[in-house]
Amino acid sequence: MDKRLVGKWYKEELGETINIFDEEPLRMKMSFSSSGYYNFEPNCVYEEEGCYCFEINDEFYRMVYHLQFKDGEIVGFYTQFGKVTPVKYEKVSDIPDDEPFQCNPTEVFIPDTDKTRIEILKQYAEYDRTRDYGCDDTFVLGGEVPVVLEKYNYSGYINGLDASSDEIVFRLLDFICDHFRHDGTHGLGSGRTITDLIQFCEKNDYKSNCCGLAIMLASLLRLNNIKAQHITCMPFEDPFDDCHVVVDCLLPSGKRIMLDPTNRLYLKDGNGEYVSLQHLREMIAKDEPFFENETASYNGTGFDRDDNRAYMTKNTFRFARCTLNKDGIDGRTETSRYIELIPKDYPIEGFSEMRKKDFVYNDIEFWRI
């Protein structure tokens, strides 16, 4: 490794700080003040063709950095969705910071604008319901129970429950949160089946990122003949350094609900009705209050409603989902498209033509289940 890279470096875009250590194997930490994620380690760090390389985000949103030291600065580029974006970092200190991971989503302004998160959400609150994409939403329900689940007393959570009762949904949320926790720094592995994701957790201190937890929960719900899908919740800007993944579920009673296994969370409105992800966006834009379940907690450390509202104000701007909901499926495959819900008049000039083909502008069509 080029020892000149060692230290603390900063670039203004996204408020990004990187700390590179003089260690083998290669190690670094990075922070984004734009999202409030501080001191996390990338998915992987390596050297390739004379560059210091690292990767962040899940597979679909993967950002791959290639950096070199030049004239007292770190320069290079990252790739995402096949697009190459140049980057340049200025040195802050010769000594890198090695602080613990923190999540503190306090940034309320959108990078490179004078707009706050709530202002931009209100500006783009509407969708174009005159446009049809022709998308569908297919659910593969039931199936054999993976053997690995019984290591965690899976049947004990659902035995004796009426299949038509909503209680089974909340028991399965408890099952995931009782056994697996959130860690946004190490991804979710390469496999997407229930077994794959649990085996990844077992190798990583029983932790996964938000996507892994949401896919597991949605798969367990479908295993019990309940329509559920994981939804990626994204901000205004693109590319972005942080998004969130939750579960959109149709309860046996016919009501729609958002489940967030990262926070053992579901919400109710002022009338005591369950809040869906679609409705949550509308409520935030209208400044309406919502209320969490009593057991809501991030990794057993409690729950902060104001922080969660700020975080979801950022990450309910755009949404993405698969058109096929089946154990093992995540993103675009031979049998599933990966569609994105785009607000009316949202600027799309910077997106590739391939991505634009999967943009949906009609919210009724996107949320049809």
DAKAMO-V538528 format. One record per residue. N is the residue number from 1. RES is the residue in one small letter. PSI is psi in radians with two decimals (none if undefined). OMEGA is omega as a letter, one per 30 degrees, with the letter a starting at -180 (none if undefined). BURIAL is I if it has 9 or more other ideal C-beta (glycine too) atoms within 8 Angstrom, else O. Layout:
N/RES/PSI/OMEGA/BURIAL
N/RES/PSI/OMEGA/BURIAL
This chain:
1/m/2.48/l/O
2/d/1.96/a/O
3/k/-0.32/l/O
4/r/-0.25/l/O
5/l/-0.33/a/I
6/v/2.32/l/I
7/g/-2.93/l/I
8/k/2.26/a/I
9/w/2.69/a/I
10/y/2.50/l/I
11/k/2.51/a/I
12/e/-0.66/a/O
13/e/2.17/a/O
14/l/0.12/a/I
15/g/0.84/a/I
16/e/2.24/l/I
17/t/2.35/l/I
18/i/2.42/l/I
19/n/2.01/a/I
20/i/2.22/a/I
21/f/2.63/l/I
22/d/1.29/a/O
23/e/2.74/l/O
24/e/2.25/f/O
25/p/2.85/a/O
26/l/2.42/a/I
27/r/2.50/l/O
28/m/2.85/l/I
29/k/2.65/l/I
30/m/2.80/a/I
31/s/2.59/l/I
32/f/1.89/l/I
33/s/-0.39/l/I
34/s/-0.51/a/I
35/s/-0.27/a/I
36/g/0.25/l/I
37/y/2.09/a/I
38/y/2.44/l/I
39/n/0.79/l/I
40/f/2.68/l/I
41/e/2.43/l/I
42/p/2.96/l/I
43/n/-0.71/a/O
44/c/2.71/l/O
45/v/2.35/a/I
46/y/2.96/l/O
47/e/2.47/a/O
48/e/2.10/l/O
49/e/0.79/l/O
50/g/0.10/a/O
51/c/2.60/l/I
52/y/2.07/a/I
53/c/2.56/l/I
54/f/2.81/a/I
55/e/2.45/l/I
56/i/2.88/l/I
57/n/2.88/l/I
58/d/2.99/a/I
59/e/-0.81/a/O
60/f/-0.67/a/I
61/y/0.30/a/I
62/r/2.33/l/I
63/m/2.17/a/I
64/v/2.04/a/I
65/y/2.48/l/I
66/h/2.00/a/I
67/l/2.65/l/I
68/q/2.73/l/I
69/f/2.30/l/O
70/k/2.12/l/O
71/d/0.76/l/O
72/g/0.03/a/O
73/e/2.90/l/I
74/i/2.19/a/I
75/v/2.82/l/I
76/g/-2.48/a/I
77/f/2.87/l/I
78/y/2.71/l/I
79/t/2.47/l/I
80/q/2.29/a/I
81/f/0.56/l/O
82/g/0.00/a/O
83/k/2.40/l/O
84/v/2.19/a/O
85/t/2.12/l/I
86/p/2.60/l/O
87/v/2.69/l/I
88/k/2.28/a/O
89/y/2.46/l/I
90/e/2.54/a/O
91/k/2.35/l/I
92/v/-0.68/a/O
93/s/2.63/l/O
94/d/-0.28/a/O
95/i/2.07/l/O
96/p/2.55/l/I
97/d/2.47/l/I
98/d/1.07/a/O
99/e/2.77/l/O
100/p/2.76/l/O
101/f/2.43/l/O
102/q/2.53/l/O
103/c/1.98/a/O
104/n/1.37/a/O
105/p/1.31/a/I
106/t/-0.19/a/O
107/e/2.01/a/I
108/v/-0.18/l/O
109/f/2.53/l/I
110/i/2.34/a/I
111/p/2.41/l/I
112/d/0.35/l/O
113/t/2.97/l/O
114/d/0.29/a/O
115/k/2.42/l/I
116/t/2.90/l/O
117/r/-0.76/a/I
118/i/-0.61/l/I
119/e/-0.75/a/O
120/i/-0.58/l/I
121/l/-0.72/l/I
122/k/-0.64/l/O
123/q/-0.63/a/O
124/y/0.77/a/I
125/a/-0.43/a/O
126/e/2.74/l/O
127/y/2.93/a/I
128/d/1.68/a/O
129/r/0.07/l/O
130/t/-0.18/a/O
131/r/2.36/l/O
132/d/2.34/l/O
133/y/-0.54/a/I
134/g/0.42/a/O
135/c/2.77/l/I
136/d/-3.14/l/O
137/d/1.76/a/I
138/t/2.34/a/O
139/f/2.25/l/I
140/v/1.91/a/I
141/l/2.74/l/I
142/g/-2.80/a/O
143/g/3.12/a/O
144/e/2.48/l/O
145/v/2.12/l/I
146/p/2.39/a/I
147/v/-0.63/a/O
148/v/-0.43/a/I
149/l/-0.57/a/I
150/e/-0.25/l/I
151/k/-0.38/a/O
152/y/0.38/l/O
153/n/0.74/a/O
154/y/-0.83/a/I
155/s/-0.52/l/I
156/g/-0.39/l/O
157/y/-0.44/a/I
158/i/-0.19/a/I
159/n/2.38/l/O
160/g/-0.07/l/O
161/l/2.47/l/I
162/d/2.20/a/O
163/a/-0.35/a/O
164/s/0.04/a/O
165/s/2.47/l/O
166/d/-0.30/a/I
167/e/-0.56/a/O
168/i/-0.57/l/I
169/v/-0.78/a/I
170/f/-0.51/l/I
171/r/-0.68/l/I
172/l/-0.58/l/I
173/l/-0.75/l/I
174/d/-0.71/a/I
175/f/-0.84/l/I
176/i/-0.83/a/I
177/c/-0.41/l/I
178/d/-0.49/a/O
179/h/-0.41/a/O
180/f/2.52/a/I
181/r/3.02/a/I
182/h/2.43/l/I
183/d/1.89/a/I
184/g/0.05/a/O
185/t/-0.24/a/O
186/h/0.28/l/O
187/g/-2.65/a/O
188/l/0.17/a/I
189/g/-3.08/a/I
190/s/-0.45/a/O
191/g/2.74/a/I
192/r/0.06/l/I
193/t/2.88/l/I
194/i/-0.79/a/I
195/t/-0.78/l/I
196/d/-0.81/a/I
197/l/-0.66/l/I
198/i/-0.72/l/I
199/q/-0.63/l/I
200/f/-0.79/l/I
201/c/-0.73/a/I
202/e/-0.48/l/O
203/k/-0.12/a/O
204/n/0.90/l/I
205/d/0.57/l/O
206/y/0.68/a/O
207/k/2.70/l/I
208/s/2.94/l/I
209/n/3.14/a/I
210/c/-0.59/a/I
211/c/-0.80/l/I
212/g/-0.75/l/I
213/l/-0.73/a/I
214/a/-0.73/l/I
215/i/-0.74/l/I
216/m/-0.84/a/I
217/l/-0.79/l/I
218/a/-0.69/l/I
219/s/-0.71/l/I
220/l/-0.67/l/I
221/l/-0.78/l/I
222/r/-0.60/l/I
223/l/-0.51/l/I
224/n/0.43/l/I
225/n/0.54/l/O
226/i/2.22/l/I
227/k/2.13/l/I
228/a/2.59/a/I
229/q/2.56/l/I
230/h/2.42/a/I
231/i/2.27/l/I
232/t/2.21/a/I
233/c/2.10/a/I
234/m/2.75/l/I
235/p/-3.09/l/I
236/f/-0.83/a/I
237/e/2.69/l/I
238/d/2.14/g/O
239/p/2.85/l/I
240/f/2.81/a/I
241/d/-0.13/a/I
242/d/2.40/l/I
243/c/-3.06/a/I
244/h/2.67/l/I
245/v/2.26/a/I
246/v/-3.08/a/I
247/v/2.30/l/I
248/d/2.10/a/I
249/c/2.40/l/I
250/l/1.88/a/I
251/l/2.69/l/I
252/p/-0.51/l/I
253/s/-0.18/a/O
254/g/-0.08/l/O
255/k/2.67/a/I
256/r/2.48/a/I
257/i/2.55/l/I
258/m/2.32/l/I
259/l/2.28/a/I
260/d/1.65/a/I
261/p/-0.31/l/I
262/t/-0.61/a/I
263/n/0.25/a/I
264/r/0.90/a/I
265/l/2.45/l/I
266/y/2.87/a/I
267/l/2.73/l/I
268/k/2.69/l/I
269/d/-3.01/a/I
270/g/-0.30/l/O
271/n/0.09/l/O
272/g/0.24/l/O
273/e/2.54/l/O
274/y/2.56/a/I
275/v/2.17/l/I
276/s/2.93/l/I
277/l/-0.70/l/I
278/q/-0.79/a/I
279/h/-0.56/l/I
280/l/-0.76/l/I
281/r/-0.77/a/I
282/e/-0.71/a/I
283/m/-0.75/l/I
284/i/-0.77/a/I
285/a/-0.48/a/I
286/k/0.12/l/O
287/d/0.54/l/O
288/e/2.51/a/I
289/p/2.68/l/O
290/f/2.84/a/I
291/f/2.31/a/O
292/e/2.81/l/I
293/n/2.68/a/I
294/e/-0.48/a/O
295/t/0.03/a/O
296/a/2.33/a/I
297/s/2.43/l/I
298/y/1.89/l/I
299/n/0.59/l/O
300/g/0.20/a/O
301/t/0.09/a/O
302/g/-3.13/a/O
303/f/2.34/l/I
304/d/1.90/a/O
305/r/-0.71/a/O
306/d/-0.75/l/O
307/d/-0.72/a/I
308/n/-0.68/l/I
309/r/-0.76/l/I
310/a/-0.72/a/I
311/y/-0.75/a/I
312/m/-0.38/l/I
313/t/-0.68/l/I
314/k/-0.76/a/I
315/n/0.36/l/I
316/t/0.40/l/I
317/f/-0.81/l/I
318/r/2.75/l/I
319/f/2.70/l/I
320/a/2.58/l/I
321/r/2.85/l/I
322/c/2.74/l/I
323/t/-0.20/l/I
324/l/2.13/a/I
325/n/1.80/a/I
326/k/2.55/l/I
327/d/2.22/l/I
328/g/-0.14/a/O
329/i/2.28/l/I
330/d/2.06/l/I
331/g/-2.86/a/I
332/r/2.23/l/O
333/t/-3.06/l/O
334/e/-0.43/a/O
335/t/-0.01/a/O
336/s/2.40/l/I
337/r/2.91/l/O
338/y/1.78/a/I
339/i/2.65/a/I
340/e/2.30/l/I
341/l/2.12/a/I
342/i/2.24/l/I
343/p/2.76/l/I
344/k/2.33/l/O
345/d/0.19/l/O
346/y/2.30/a/O
347/p/2.21/a/O
348/i/0.20/a/O
349/e/-0.54/a/O
350/g/-0.02/a/O
351/f/2.65/l/I
352/s/2.73/l/O
353/e/-0.56/l/O
354/m/-0.74/l/O
355/r/-0.67/a/I
356/k/-0.52/a/I
357/k/-0.38/a/O
358/d/0.30/l/I
359/f/2.31/l/I
360/v/2.31/a/I
361/y/-0.18/a/I
362/n/1.93/a/I
363/d/-0.58/l/I
364/i/-0.73/l/O
365/e/-0.76/a/I
366/f/-0.72/a/I
367/w/0.03/l/I
368/r/2.31/a/O
369/i/none/none/O
